[in-house]
Amino acid sequence: MLAVIALTGCAGKTRPVAYADLTSKVGPIEFTRIYVRLFRTRTSLLKLLRQMNPGRTVRLPAIDFGRREVFLVATGPRSSTGYALRIVRVQDEGSRVVVVVHEETPSLGDPVEARVTYPYRLIALPRSDEPVKLKWPGRP
């Protein structure tokens, strides 16, 4: 009975996870479709970035993959500069790490430029054995 009470008392507790947003250090990258992926090695991350951007130089900051892992979320192409992805929060829920993002979309009166953009976020998280899941309200 005590074990059940102890486990029940821990349920529902979450804690924020510190992360580093690497997006601006990587620069403009084009993702032709929605991507949500966790990278545990520099090689696998560079492979995808180069695959999505053939012929371009891909800049990737130093990342200690022994201590960190990198999470990517990309929207795919958008029709103007008014679209952006924002990390709302990253939290450890005990059995998984959850990344919550919000896609900012322009309104009719917003001063945006009509051109194709590719919003994405690339964040470094503390390395963990827990799965990393995405919550993207408004997306299936």
RODO-2510 file (C-alpha; in nm, 4 decimals, decimal comma):
residues 140
     n   res          X          Y          Z
     1     m     0,0000     0,0000     0,0000
     2     l     0,2822     0,2445     0,0817
     3     a     0,4493     0,1827    -0,2540
     4     v     0,1286     0,2716    -0,4357
     5     i     0,0944     0,5934    -0,2371
     6     a     0,4578     0,6859    -0,3005
     7     l     0,4252     0,6254    -0,6732
     8     t     0,0942     0,8076    -0,6919
     9     g     0,2457     1,1055    -0,5129
    10     c     0,5112     1,1359    -0,7868
    11     a     0,2636     1,1171    -1,0728
    12     g     0,2006     1,4358    -1,2605
    13     k     0,5194     1,6112    -1,1480
    14     t     0,7092     1,7795    -1,4259
    15     r     1,0231     1,9843    -1,4257
    16     p     1,1577     2,2282    -1,6825
    17     v     1,4488     2,1137    -1,8966
    18     a     1,7229     2,3617    -1,9823
    19     y     1,7913     2,3751    -2,3545
    20     a     2,0005     2,5770    -2,5974
    21     d     1,8429     2,7095    -2,9159
    22     l     2,0932     2,6481    -3,1972
    23     t     1,8731     2,7785    -3,4795
    24     s     2,0459     3,1151    -3,5282
    25     k     2,3907     2,9516    -3,5163
    26     v     2,2982     2,7127    -3,7974
    27     g     2,1329     2,9788    -4,0123
    28     p     1,8860     2,9365    -4,2956
    29     i     1,8198     2,5744    -4,3812
    30     e     1,5431     2,4511    -4,6097
    31     f     1,3270     2,1583    -4,5033
    32     t     1,0915     2,0507    -4,7815
    33     r     0,8445     1,8860    -4,5443
    34     i     0,7624     1,8616    -4,1754
    35     y     1,0493     1,7066    -3,9786
    36     v     1,0497     1,6033    -3,6140
    37     r     1,3598     1,4138    -3,5153
    38     l     1,6070     1,3557    -3,2321
    39     f     1,9777     1,3323    -3,3148
    40     r     2,2282     1,1622    -3,0878
    41     t     2,5298     1,2016    -3,3190
    42     r     2,6843     1,4886    -3,5137
    43     t     2,7165     1,2627    -3,8191
    44     s     2,3435     1,1877    -3,8422
    45     l     2,2514     1,5546    -3,7932
    46     l     2,4969     1,6775    -4,0576
    47     k     2,3803     1,4076    -4,2982
    48     l     2,0187     1,5316    -4,2840
    49     l     2,1136     1,9007    -4,3008
    50     r     2,3342     1,8407    -4,6066
    51     q     2,0705     1,6186    -4,7683
    52     m     1,8107     1,8952    -4,7330
    53     n     2,0497     2,1613    -4,8650
    54     p     2,2677     2,0114    -5,1391
    55     g     2,5508     2,2335    -5,2578
    56     r     2,5245     2,4685    -4,9584
    57     t     2,7697     2,5045    -4,6759
    58     v     2,6068     2,3866    -4,3526
    59     r     2,7294     2,5539    -4,0338
    60     l     2,6903     2,3571    -3,7156
    61     p     2,8184     2,4851    -3,3803
    62     a     3,0231     2,2670    -3,1484
    63     i     2,7911     2,0286    -2,9636
    64     d     2,9083     1,7797    -2,7018
    65     f     2,7052     1,4778    -2,8128
    66     g     2,8403     1,2855    -2,5148
    67     r     2,6306     1,5124    -2,2925
    68     r     2,3738     1,6581    -2,5317
    69     e     2,1281     1,5478    -2,7960
    70     v     1,9684     1,7681    -3,0596
    71     f     1,5982     1,7929    -3,1368
    72     l     1,4712     1,9262    -3,4693
    73     v     1,1241     2,0461    -3,5555
    74     a     1,0597     2,1986    -3,8993
    75     t     0,7350     2,3187    -4,0571
    76     g     0,8225     2,2641    -4,4211
    77     p     0,7744     2,5496    -4,6700
    78     r     0,5626     2,8536    -4,5824
    79     s     0,4470     3,1343    -4,8130
    80     s     0,5863     3,4404    -4,6353
    81     t     0,8275     3,5806    -4,3796
    82     g     0,5444     3,6008    -4,1256
    83     y     0,5738     3,2388    -4,0184
    84     a     0,7948     3,1273    -3,7307
    85     l     0,8293     2,8467    -3,4781
    86     r     0,8665     2,9285    -3,1102
    87     i     0,9636     2,6887    -2,8327
    88     v     0,6983     2,7333    -2,5639
    89     r     0,8581     2,4988    -2,3098
    90     v     1,0603     2,1835    -2,2647
    91     q     0,9745     1,9665    -1,9673
    92     d     1,0633     1,6312    -1,8194
    93     e     0,7442     1,4428    -1,7381
    94     g     0,9237     1,1540    -1,5687
    95     s     0,8911     0,8977    -1,8466
    96     r     0,9542     1,1324    -2,1380
    97     v     1,0758     1,4782    -2,2318
    98     v     0,8138     1,6938    -2,4016
    99     v     0,8941     1,9851    -2,6334
   100     v     0,6006     2,2209    -2,6872
   101     v     0,6130     2,4482    -2,9926
   102     h     0,3851     2,7165    -3,1310
   103     e     0,3718     2,8136    -3,4958
   104     e     0,3287     3,1873    -3,5355
   105     t     0,1268     3,2756    -3,8431
   106     p     0,0776     3,6202    -3,9991
   107     s    -0,2488     3,8110    -4,0048
   108     l    -0,3696     3,9971    -4,3129
   109     g    -0,2386     4,3332    -4,1881
   110     d     0,1067     4,2118    -4,0845
   111     p     0,4002     4,3588    -4,2782
   112     v     0,5462     4,0420    -4,4313
   113     e     0,7330     3,9636    -4,7491
   114     a     0,5727     3,7149    -4,9869
   115     r     0,8457     3,4538    -5,0399
   116     v     0,8969     3,0935    -4,9447
   117     t     1,0463     3,0425    -4,5976
   118     y     1,1298     2,7288    -4,4027
   119     p     1,0743     2,7839    -4,0284
   120     y     1,2471     2,5403    -3,7956
   121     r     1,3949     2,5101    -3,4473
   122     l     1,7025     2,3119    -3,3578
   123     i     1,7597     2,2773    -2,9840
   124     a     2,0229     2,1009    -2,7745
   125     l     1,8940     1,9090    -2,4720
   126     p     2,0716     1,7251    -2,1920
   127     r     2,1318     1,3669    -2,3065
   128     s     1,8725     1,1292    -2,1649
   129     d     1,7441     0,7760    -2,2106
   130     e     1,3886     0,9119    -2,2084
   131     p     1,2095     0,9545    -2,5409
   132     v     1,1587     1,3111    -2,6626
   133     k     0,8054     1,3867    -2,7795
   134     l     0,6635     1,6909    -2,9549
   135     k     0,3425     1,8733    -2,8700
   136     w     0,2470     2,1103    -3,1504
   137     p    -0,1010     2,2494    -3,0793
   138     g    -0,2932     2,2959    -3,4008
   139     r    -0,1010     2,0205    -3,5835
   140     p    -0,2064     1,6545    -3,6167
***
